[in-house]
């Protein structure tokens, strides 16, 4: 499964970077801090990839049930230009902008 392959590859990369930093002699607090930051960054990358795969799966499901290109919020058609730029779009531009205004505080980076 593609999701498992992405997860495995990113975990290998994350582990290798951490091992390279920690295995240095002497490993100090600075090395550990950098290794932790790399691990956090890789975790964020994994999360982003997983969310992208989920969005693709959801778009495929919408294609199968003939709701692809229909806004999940208002039921209007999603503009071709929007779907061309962002094929997994669930909402029309107007509804997406409204959602982003309402939920803007949730998009704050956590790193």
N, C-alpha and C positions, 0 to 999 in steps of 0.2 A: 504494500500500500504506500502511496506517495507520501502521505502524512508521516508514517513511521520512518521512511527514508530521510526526510527532511530533519526530523527530530534526532535520529541517530547521527547524522552527519554534523549537525550543529553541536550536539553533545560531545562528539569526538574533538571538534575544533576547540570548544570551550575547555575541555579537560586538558588538552595539549598545551594551550596557552597558560593555564594555571600551573601545570606541572613544570613547565619551563621556568616560570618565575619563582616558584617555591623551591625548586631543586638547586637554585643558586646557593653557593656557600659564601658568606653566611646569609641566610634569609632574614631580612630585617622587616620591621613594621612597614616600611615603605614598599618593599616588594609585595608583602601580603596585601597592602592597601590597593596597589595597582592590580594585582591578581583578582581581588574581590570586585573591583570596578569592571574589569574585563568580563568576569563571570556575570555580573549584573547586565552589562551591555549585551552579551550573547543571549541571555535569557529574554531580554526585550526583543531581540531579533527573532528568536524562536517564536515568541508570542505573536509577533507581527506576521510571520510566515503561516502560522497555524490559523490566524484570523483570515488571512487571504485565501487559504484553502477552504475554510468554512464558507466564505463569501462565494467562492466559485461553485461549491456544492449546492449552496442555496439558489444560485442563479440557474444551475442545471435543473434543479427541481422546479423552478418557476417556468422554465422552457417546457418541461414535461407536462405541467398542469395548465399550460397556456396562459399564465399570468405574467410572463416575462415582458418587460416594457410597460407594465401597469404600476402606477405609484401605489405603494402599500398604505399610504396615509390618506390620499384623497380619491384614488381610483382613476385619476386622469392618466393619459398616456405620457410616458417619459419621452422627452425629445430625443430624436435620433442622434443629435450632436452629443448629448449627455451620455447616451449609451455607447457611442463611439469612443468617447474619452474615458469612460468609466463603465465597462460592460457589466459589472456586478451591482450597479446602482439599484437600490430598492425604492427610492423615492424620486419624484420630479425635483427639479432645481428649487422651486419655490418652497416645497415642503421640507427639503433637506436644509435650506437656509434657516427656516423657522426652527427646525429641530436643533440645529447648531446654536442658535441664539438661546434656546431654552436650556440646553444641556452643555453650554460652553464650559462650565466649571469642571465637568467630568473629563475634559480633554487635557487637563493639566498634566504635564509629564511628571513621573514619579521618581525619575533617576536623579 
